[in-house]
Each structure stands twice: as structure tokens, then as C-alpha cells.
Amino acid sequence: QVQLEESGGGSVQPGGSLSLSCVASGKFFLILEMGWYRQVAGNQRELVASITRGGRPNYGDSVKGRFTISRDNAHNSISLQMKNLQLDDSAVYSCKAIQNGPTGYYETWGQGTLVTVSA
């Protein structure tokens, strides 16, 4: 069974930068896509950025031009570089991995890591 270990996050002032990392470990099938999603209490979870195994990224509209996602297939990991963070970026950020298993696609989530942007 795959486990997703997230690291990074923390507190930063507006305009600052943070990095998040997510590493898949354990037993798993081919991981097709990995990504970061975020959620604020009371709101729906939203896409921050995802990336395919081939390296094609997809960004949420609110982070385009500020965040950059990258992937290391050899280490089954992704990183998210976040720049010019704003108050609205405060949320719990969770890593997701989609595996291509024998009976279909399997979705796994990490525990989440808190990002707080405050003056």
C-alpha cells in the first residue's frame, strides 16, 4: 500500500516563499499523476497543481505564475515551489497520487500540511 509523506509548509508573511514536497513509499503500482490540493475549513478542496508522469503540469487559476510543480519519477516524488504567497493561500495542502492498478485507477491522499500566510 502506498504512503504519501508530505513535508514543508509552515508560516510566512505575504510575498514570501515556501516549498512543499511529497514522496510516495511502500508498495504501489505505476503512479500516473501526482498533485497538490488545498482546503480551507468550510470550503471545498481545490486543485493547486498536478503533474503527469510525463511532466505535464496543470495549475489552479489562482496560483498560475506564482507556483511551480516538479516531479522526480525515480524517487516517486513531487515538489511545489510557492512564491509571492498571499493571505488567500493559507490552507491545508494535501498531496494526491493516482496509480494505474490492475483493476483501475487508485487514488491516495497524504495527511496534509498546513501553510499559513499572515502579516
Contacts in CASP RR format, 6 or more apart in sequence:
PFRMAT RR
TARGET T0000
AUTHOR 0000-0000-0000
METHOD contacts of the structure
MODEL  1
QVQLEESGGGSVQPGGSLSLSCVASGKFFLILEMGWYRQVAGNQRELVAS
ITRGGRPNYGDSVKGRFTISRDNAHNSISLQMKNLQLDDSAVYSCKAIQN
GPTGYYETWGQGTLVTVSA
1 26 0 8 1.000
1 27 0 8 1.000
1 28 0 8 1.000
2 24 0 8 1.000
2 25 0 8 1.000
2 26 0 8 1.000
2 27 0 8 1.000
2 28 0 8 1.000
2 31 0 8 1.000
2 97 0 8 1.000
2 99 0 8 1.000
2 108 0 8 1.000
3 24 0 8 1.000
3 25 0 8 1.000
3 26 0 8 1.000
3 110 0 8 1.000
4 22 0 8 1.000
4 23 0 8 1.000
4 24 0 8 1.000
4 95 0 8 1.000
4 96 0 8 1.000
4 97 0 8 1.000
4 108 0 8 1.000
4 109 0 8 1.000
4 110 0 8 1.000
4 111 0 8 1.000
5 22 0 8 1.000
5 23 0 8 1.000
5 24 0 8 1.000
5 25 0 8 1.000
5 110 0 8 1.000
6 20 0 8 1.000
6 21 0 8 1.000
6 22 0 8 1.000
6 93 0 8 1.000
6 94 0 8 1.000
6 95 0 8 1.000
6 110 0 8 1.000
6 111 0 8 1.000
6 112 0 8 1.000
6 113 0 8 1.000
7 20 0 8 1.000
7 21 0 8 1.000
7 22 0 8 1.000
7 23 0 8 1.000
7 113 0 8 1.000
8 18 0 8 1.000
8 19 0 8 1.000
8 20 0 8 1.000
8 21 0 8 1.000
8 113 0 8 1.000
9 18 0 8 1.000
9 19 0 8 1.000
9 20 0 8 1.000
9 93 0 8 1.000
9 113 0 8 1.000
9 114 0 8 1.000
9 115 0 8 1.000
10 18 0 8 1.000
10 113 0 8 1.000
10 114 0 8 1.000
10 115 0 8 1.000
10 116 0 8 1.000
11 116 0 8 1.000
11 117 0 8 1.000
11 118 0 8 1.000
12 18 0 8 1.000
12 85 0 8 1.000
12 115 0 8 1.000
12 116 0 8 1.000
12 117 0 8 1.000
13 117 0 8 1.000
13 118 0 8 1.000
13 119 0 8 1.000
14 85 0 8 1.000
14 86 0 8 1.000
14 87 0 8 1.000
14 117 0 8 1.000
14 118 0 8 1.000
14 119 0 8 1.000
15 83 0 8 1.000
15 84 0 8 1.000
15 85 0 8 1.000
15 86 0 8 1.000
15 117 0 8 1.000
16 83 0 8 1.000
16 84 0 8 1.000
16 85 0 8 1.000
16 117 0 8 1.000
17 81 0 8 1.000
17 82 0 8 1.000
17 83 0 8 1.000
17 84 0 8 1.000
17 85 0 8 1.000
18 82 0 8 1.000
18 85 0 8 1.000
18 115 0 8 1.000
19 79 0 8 1.000
19 80 0 8 1.000
19 81 0 8 1.000
19 82 0 8 1.000
20 36 0 8 1.000
20 79 0 8 1.000
20 80 0 8 1.000
20 82 0 8 1.000
20 93 0 8 1.000
20 95 0 8 1.000
20 113 0 8 1.000
20 115 0 8 1.000
21 77 0 8 1.000
21 78 0 8 1.000
21 79 0 8 1.000
21 80 0 8 1.000
22 34 0 8 1.000
22 35 0 8 1.000
22 36 0 8 1.000
22 77 0 8 1.000
22 78 0 8 1.000
22 79 0 8 1.000
22 95 0 8 1.000
22 97 0 8 1.000
22 110 0 8 1.000
23 75 0 8 1.000
23 76 0 8 1.000
23 77 0 8 1.000
24 31 0 8 1.000
24 34 0 8 1.000
24 76 0 8 1.000
24 77 0 8 1.000
24 97 0 8 1.000
25 76 0 8 1.000
28 76 0 8 1.000
28 97 0 8 1.000
28 99 0 8 1.000
28 108 0 8 1.000
29 99 0 8 1.000
29 100 0 8 1.000
29 101 0 8 1.000
29 102 0 8 1.000
29 106 0 8 1.000
30 53 0 8 1.000
30 99 0 8 1.000
30 100 0 8 1.000
30 101 0 8 1.000
31 53 0 8 1.000
31 76 0 8 1.000
31 97 0 8 1.000
31 98 0 8 1.000
31 99 0 8 1.000
31 100 0 8 1.000
32 52 0 8 1.000
32 53 0 8 1.000
32 98 0 8 1.000
32 99 0 8 1.000
32 100 0 8 1.000
32 105 0 8 1.000
33 50 0 8 1.000
33 51 0 8 1.000
33 52 0 8 1.000
33 53 0 8 1.000
33 97 0 8 1.000
33 98 0 8 1.000
34 50 0 8 1.000
34 51 0 8 1.000
34 71 0 8 1.000
34 78 0 8 1.000
34 95 0 8 1.000
34 96 0 8 1.000
34 97 0 8 1.000
34 98 0 8 1.000
35 47 0 8 1.000
35 48 0 8 1.000
35 49 0 8 1.000
35 50 0 8 1.000
35 51 0 8 1.000
35 69 0 8 1.000
35 78 0 8 1.000
35 95 0 8 1.000
35 96 0 8 1.000
35 97 0 8 1.000
36 48 0 8 1.000
36 49 0 8 1.000
36 50 0 8 1.000
36 69 0 8 1.000
36 78 0 8 1.000
36 80 0 8 1.000
36 93 0 8 1.000
36 94 0 8 1.000
36 95 0 8 1.000
36 96 0 8 1.000
37 45 0 8 1.000
37 46 0 8 1.000
37 47 0 8 1.000
37 48 0 8 1.000
37 93 0 8 1.000
37 94 0 8 1.000
37 96 0 8 1.000
38 45 0 8 1.000
38 46 0 8 1.000
38 48 0 8 1.000
38 89 0 8 1.000
38 91 0 8 1.000
38 92 0 8 1.000
38 93 0 8 1.000
38 94 0 8 1.000
38 115 0 8 1.000
39 45 0 8 1.000
39 46 0 8 1.000
39 91 0 8 1.000
39 92 0 8 1.000
39 94 0 8 1.000
40 90 0 8 1.000
40 91 0 8 1.000
40 92 0 8 1.000
45 94 0 8 1.000
46 60 0 8 1.000
47 58 0 8 1.000
47 59 0 8 1.000
47 60 0 8 1.000
48 59 0 8 1.000
48 60 0 8 1.000
48 63 0 8 1.000
48 67 0 8 1.000
48 80 0 8 1.000
48 93 0 8 1.000
49 57 0 8 1.000
49 58 0 8 1.000
49 59 0 8 1.000
49 60 0 8 1.000
49 63 0 8 1.000
49 67 0 8 1.000
49 68 0 8 1.000
49 69 0 8 1.000
49 80 0 8 1.000
50 57 0 8 1.000
50 58 0 8 1.000
50 69 0 8 1.000
50 96 0 8 1.000
51 57 0 8 1.000
51 58 0 8 1.000
51 69 0 8 1.000
51 70 0 8 1.000
51 71 0 8 1.000
51 78 0 8 1.000
53 71 0 8 1.000
53 73 0 8 1.000
54 71 0 8 1.000
54 73 0 8 1.000
55 71 0 8 1.000
57 68 0 8 1.000
57 69 0 8 1.000
59 65 0 8 1.000
59 67 0 8 1.000
59 69 0 8 1.000
62 88 0 8 1.000
63 82 0 8 1.000
63 89 0 8 1.000
66 82 0 8 1.000
66 83 0 8 1.000
66 84 0 8 1.000
66 85 0 8 1.000
67 80 0 8 1.000
67 81 0 8 1.000
67 82 0 8 1.000
67 83 0 8 1.000
68 80 0 8 1.000
68 81 0 8 1.000
68 83 0 8 1.000
69 78 0 8 1.000
69 79 0 8 1.000
69 80 0 8 1.000
69 81 0 8 1.000
70 78 0 8 1.000
70 79 0 8 1.000
70 81 0 8 1.000
71 77 0 8 1.000
71 78 0 8 1.000
71 79 0 8 1.000
72 78 0 8 1.000
72 79 0 8 1.000
78 95 0 8 1.000
80 93 0 8 1.000
82 89 0 8 1.000
82 115 0 8 1.000
85 115 0 8 1.000
85 117 0 8 1.000
86 117 0 8 1.000
87 117 0 8 1.000
87 118 0 8 1.000
87 119 0 8 1.000
88 117 0 8 1.000
89 115 0 8 1.000
89 117 0 8 1.000
90 115 0 8 1.000
90 116 0 8 1.000
90 117 0 8 1.000
90 118 0 8 1.000
91 114 0 8 1.000
91 115 0 8 1.000
92 112 0 8 1.000
92 113 0 8 1.000
92 114 0 8 1.000
92 115 0 8 1.000
93 112 0 8 1.000
93 113 0 8 1.000
93 114 0 8 1.000
93 115 0 8 1.000
94 109 0 8 1.000
94 110 0 8 1.000
94 111 0 8 1.000
94 112 0 8 1.000
94 113 0 8 1.000
95 109 0 8 1.000
95 110 0 8 1.000
95 112 0 8 1.000
96 107 0 8 1.000
96 108 0 8 1.000
96 109 0 8 1.000
96 110 0 8 1.000
97 107 0 8 1.000
97 108 0 8 1.000
98 105 0 8 1.000
98 106 0 8 1.000
98 107 0 8 1.000
98 108 0 8 1.000
99 105 0 8 1.000
99 106 0 8 1.000
99 107 0 8 1.000
99 108 0 8 1.000
END
